Amino acid sequence: MLLEAYARRGGLIENATVYVRAGAKRYYARTPEYLARFFKGLELVEPGIVSTPLWRPEPTRVGRPQPVDAFAGVGVKL
């Protein structure tokens, strides 16, 4: 399954398992393609659905933003 293969990258499934066993709410890893379904009927603002720090990053003194396993997108009504 694509989602499972994606979640296994970087130990996401193992980390989520520890998180849930510690008493936290269940965690669901989602791909950017899966998240795109929530934007149906909307126009995605550039750059679309990307790693959160890469959504219109501002220049910094400490270097370039690095991708993380969290995604962001903004949609506007058509």
C-alpha positions in Angstrom: 0.0 0.0 0.0 1.4 3.4 -1.0 0.4 5.2 2.2 2.1 2.5 4.3 5.3 2.6 2.3 5.3 6.4 2.6 4.7 6.2 6.4 7.5 3.7 6.9 10.0 6.1 5.5 11.8 7.7 8.4 10.2 5.5 11.0 6.8 7.3 11.0 4.9 4.2 11.8 7.1 3.2 14.7 7.0 6.8 16.1 3.2 6.9 15.8 2.9 3.6 17.6 5.0 4.8 20.5 2.9 8.0 20.6 -0.4 6.1 20.7 0.8 3.6 23.3 1.7 6.5 25.5 -2.0 7.4 25.7 -2.2 10.0 23.0 -4.9 10.3 20.3 -4.5 8.0 17.3 -2.1 9.5 14.6 -2.8 9.0 10.9 0.0 9.6 8.4 -1.3 11.0 5.1 0.4 11.6 1.8 0.2 14.9 0.0 -1.9 13.1 -2.7 -4.4 12.0 0.0 -4.6 15.5 1.4 -5.3 16.9 -2.0 -8.8 15.4 -1.8 -9.7 17.9 0.9 -9.1 20.7 -1.6 -11.6 19.4 -4.1 -13.6 22.4 -5.5 -10.9 24.8 -4.5 -8.0 26.3 -6.3 -4.7 25.5 -4.6 -2.5 28.6 -4.0 1.1 28.1 -5.2 3.2 26.2 -4.3 0.3 23.8 -3.6 0.6 21.0 -1.0 4.2 20.9 0.2 6.3 20.2 3.3 5.2 22.9 5.8 8.5 24.8 6.1 8.7 25.0 2.3 5.3 26.7 1.8 6.5 30.2 0.7 9.6 30.1 2.9 11.1 33.4 4.0 14.8 33.9 3.8 16.6 33.4 7.1 20.0 34.0 8.6 20.4 30.4 9.6 20.0 28.7 6.3 17.4 27.3 4.0 14.2 25.6 5.5 14.4 21.8 5.4 11.4 19.6 4.6 9.6 17.7 7.4 6.9 15.1 7.4 4.1 17.6 7.8 2.3 19.2 4.9 0.5 22.5 4.2 -1.7 23.9 1.5 -4.0 26.8 1.0 -7.1 26.7 -1.2 -9.4 29.5 -2.4 -13.0 29.2 -3.6 -13.3 29.2 -7.3 
